[in-house]
Amino acid sequence: MRERLFGKLMRGTLPLLVWAAHFAGSYVLVAAQCSPAGFAPGNPHRLPLALMTLAALAICAALAWRARRAFGGDEHTALLDWAAALTALLGFAGIAWTSVPLWFVDSCA
C-alpha cells in the first residue's frame, strides 16, 4: 500500500490551518469594516464574525470527531491519530481564545 505524505500532513495540521485562517480572516474582516471606504462604515458588525467563528469551530469539532479513536484507549493507535486528535482540540481552543477580543470590539479607533 502506498503512503501519501500530503494527505497525512493535512490530516495532522488541518485544524491549525483552520485556526490560522480564522485568525487572519477575522482581523481582515474587522479591518475592512473599519476602513474609511469599507463595505460597512461605522461600527464593526458582529454577525459575520460570529458566523466565521462558528464555522471554524464546527470544522475543528468535526475533525476532532473524525479522530476520536485516538482517545479510545487502543494500544495500537498511531502517532498520526494522536496528532490529528490533539491538533483538532488545540485548534478548537485556539479559535475560541482568538475570538474573545472580537466580541469586545465596540467601535473603530
N, C-alpha and C positions, 0 to 999 in steps of 0.2 A: 504494500500500500504506500502510496506516495504522500508525503507530508507537505502541506502548503504553509510556507512561512508567513506570507502576508495575512492569511486567514487567522492563523494563531496569534499573530501580532495584533490584529484588530480585535480579536476576542478578548485579549488581555488588557488592551488600552482604550477600547471604545468608550467606556464610561468617563475616563479622564478627558477624552476629546469632546464628549458632550458637555462636560463641566467647562472646558475652555471655550467652547462655542457659546454657551450660555453667558459666561462672564463677558466675553467680547461683545456679544450681541446686545446684552442688556445695557452696557455702558455706551455703546454706539447709538442705541435707541434713545437713551436719555439725552445724549449729546445732540442728536438730530432733532429732538423735540425742543431743546433749549436754544438752538441756534436762531439767529435773527430771521433767517429765511427757512426756518424749519417747517415741517409739514403740520405741526400743531403748535403754534405760538402760544406763549403763556406758560402755565404750569405743566410739568410732565404728567401725562396720563398714566395711571397705574394699571389699567386693564391690559394693555399689551405686555407690560412687564409680568403681570400675573399669569397671563396665558403662556408666555415664553417659559416662565419658571415651572408651571405645572406640566408643560410638555417635556421639559428636560428631566423633571423628577419622575415622570411616568416612564420615560425611556430608561433611566437608571434603575427604576424598580423592576421593569420588565427584564433588563439584563441580569439583575440580581436573582429574579425568579428563575431565569433560564440556567443560572449557575448554582442553584440551591443544593445540588447534590454534593457540593464540597462540604456543606455543613451537616451532612447525614452521618458522619462518623465512620464512613467506609475507609478501611486502611489502604485501599488501592487508589485513592484519589490522587490524580496527577497534579503537578505543580501549576499547570495551566488552569485547572479548575479552581484552585485556591486563588490564583491571581485574578481570574475573571470575577469571582465572587467578592473578593476583598476590594478590588478597584470599583466594582459597582456600588458597594457600601460607601467607599471613600468619595466617589463621585456624587452620590446622593447627599451625603453630609456636606460636601463642598458646595453644591448648588444651593442647599438650604442656607448655609452660612453666607455665601456670596449674595444671596438675595435679601438679607436682612437690611443693609443700608438703603436698598432701593425702596423699601416700604416707608422710610422716613423722609424721602425727598418731598419737600413741600413746594419749593419754588426754585426757579433757576437763579443762579447767582448773577 
